[in-house]
Structure formats: C-alpha cells, structure tokens
C-alpha cells in the first residue's frame, strides 16, 4: 500500500528540491567549506523573506512588498535559489490576491 506522501502531486517546490536540494545535502562538508557554500533550510528562508517583506511594507510604505515594481532583488550568492524562489512565491501570492486567480497565467504556487 502506498503512503499518502507518495501520492502527493509533484509541485514546483518538490521539483526544485529534487533538482537542486540534492546538491546542498550531498555535496559533502569539505566541498561546501572550500567553496563557501551553505544551505539555508526552507523554514529559515521563509522567515527571513517574510520579515524582509514586512519591513518593505511597514518601514518603506511599499504595500505590495516584493510584488511591487519598485522592489529589485539581487542575490549574488544564489546557490540553489532558495531565497529567490521564496520571494517569487510571495510576490505571486500578492499578485493573485490583488488581481485574482489567473493573473499570473500559471499554477506554480506550491
């Protein structure tokens, strides 16, 4: 009998983890130390992005947060792109909330 976990649809997050997460987990401590590569867990990334967006909204008055055209995000040490993916998800959620379902023309929210 298959477990409920194995029946979950493959979402964008799961594809991303399968594609790039393996590198962060399997590249070995020596290689990561030598290259200065560090994997930030999703929970930490989500919290940091959420707090940064709150600062954009409260301190800078940018109500749409990361979805605003005024906001430019640069991640020079992108690694597996976990931060950028989290930011894109938040921006997509805001756009969908403000403009309605289908505003993005895709279904990649998970």
N, C-alpha and C positions, 0 to 999 in steps of 0.2 A: 504494500500500500504506500502511495506517495505521501510525503508530508505536505502540509499547507505551504511551507516555504518554497518547495519545488514547483508549485502551481502558480506562483506569482508571475504576473506578466513581466517581461523584460522592459524596464523603464529606462529613461535616459541616465538616471543616477546609477543603476546597476550596470548599464553598458559602459559608462565612464569608469566605474570601479574595476570592471573586468578588463578594460583596455589599459588603464594607467595605474590603477591601485596596486596591481601585482608588482610593478616596478618598485614602488615605495616599500612594499613589505618584503620583497625577495632580493633586493639588491645588495644586501649584506651591510653590516655596520662599517666595515673597513672602507668600502667604496663610498658610502654616504658621508663618512667623516672626511675622506680625502677630497671629495668634490664639494663639501659643504652643503649637502642635500639633507633636508629634514622634512619628514612627512607630518603635517598637522592634521590631527583627527577631525572628522567632519563636525562633531559637536562643538569643538573649539572654533572652527572656521565659522560655523553658523552663528555662534555667539558674537564673535568679533565683527562679522558683517552686520548683524542686527544692531549692535551698539554703534557702529560707524554710521549706519543709516539714521539712527535716532539722533545722532549729533548733526547730521546734514539737515534733518527736519527741524529740530528744536533750536540749535545754535545758529544755523545759517539760513533758516526760513525756507529751505527747499522742500516743499511739501511732498513732492513725488519721489524724494530720495534718489536712489540710484537710477530710477526711470527718467529723471529729468535730463533734458539735453544740456543743461548747464554743468552736469557732472561728467568728468572724464576720469576713467580708472586706468591706472598703469600698474602692472605687476611685473617688474623687470626680472624677478626671480620666480617665474611662473611655475616651474616644476610640473606637477601633474594638472595644474589649472584649477585646483580645488577652490581657491578664493574667487577666481573669475566666474566659475560655474555657479557658485553660491550667489554672487552679485547678479548674474544674469537671471537666475531663478527669482530673486526678489524683485528685480525690475519687471520681469514678465508677469509676476503676480500683481504688481501695482498697475500695470497697463491693463491687464484683464479686469481688475476691479474697477478702474476708472472708465474704460471704454467698452467693457463687456466681453463675453466669451467670443472667441474667433478673431479678436483684434490682432492677435499675433500670427494667425494663419497656420498654427501648428499646435500639436498637443504634446508638449515635452516638459510638463511641469514637475514630474517626479524624478 
